[in-house]
């Protein structure tokens, strides 16, 4: 049975936004059976020697698929798509677009918006670094909004793992004020978060994971 290492308890500020949600959402969309190994972040479960032997960075999520250990949410989602034959096209050209936009979500979009959030959270709001990051994030979100002007989904005509990654970045890592000027982004995010698999995943998460 595939094991998903996810949070059982997490700091309050991160509750409902953690990256294990990306993996759990993908598994619900795909329909693969799995067990959750609950990790208590405030109690330093992620710092244990046993966990660090599997993931030296001590991060969530991680999966163990009958001995195949995969870390990093993007790598996990791409692995699950290849394993299941779902949430990714079967042709090389289509797969390339999913790879392209999965990397874009985690690099071109998540890096500026998450770094901006982190700097502002650490009392950096109004500083020159914060202003520079805000300009960078606004530029990338405007460009992404233009890409989505006539598209339902980010990479192909169908919903893929790239949409899970991009939607979660927009929903969890982004200052929501930054999204307000972008109607295409807002509509895209709404389409994806209305999916039954996401609603089921989020409800189960809130029932299972304690905010510390």
Phi, psi and omega in degrees: 000134178294131179253133175249119174275110181226178184281139167256330176213135184214157179302144188304320185295335181262352185299129181084001182234001189286156189284347173297337177300328180297316181290316180296322177297313180300318181295324176292320177296319184283323182090020177279138176287149181201159171246146177258128172261106185283130181244134181264102184293311179299335178270007173069032173302327184286347179265000183292148178303323181296318181287319180294337176292333178269321181225099186298339179277348179063044182242161172247140011265169171211147173236153172232105183256083182052047177098346174272107182263126179230132175242174183074121188301320180295315179297321180296315182295320178293322176298313182295323178294317179293320181296317187270339186075018180236159179064021175200137177298159181267351178264154185298319182295318178293319178298323179298323179291324177293317176299315180304311186277340172292315178295320179299319180299317186274348184242292186293330182257308186294324183300306180291319185287323180286323177295320176300314179300317184294316180297315180294322179296330179266038174063028180261003183298134181090352178278167179298318176301319179296317180295321178293318178294321179297318178297320178296312180297316180299319178299312182294321180292323176296318179295320179294320178300319178296321179298326184272006186303321183233030182234143174279319183230168195281324189249320183221184177288344181250160176291131182225179177298335177297326178289324176298313181295313183294318181296317181292324175299313181294325186276324189255327188260348190258138167299116189296338175297329180293336183276338189304324179286354192247093185294326180292320177296316181296318179293320178298311180299320179296317179302316185286319184281352174275355181294137182303323182296322178291316180299319179295317180298313183293320179297317180295322178299310182295329178287327187266322190265127180271134175273117184264000000 
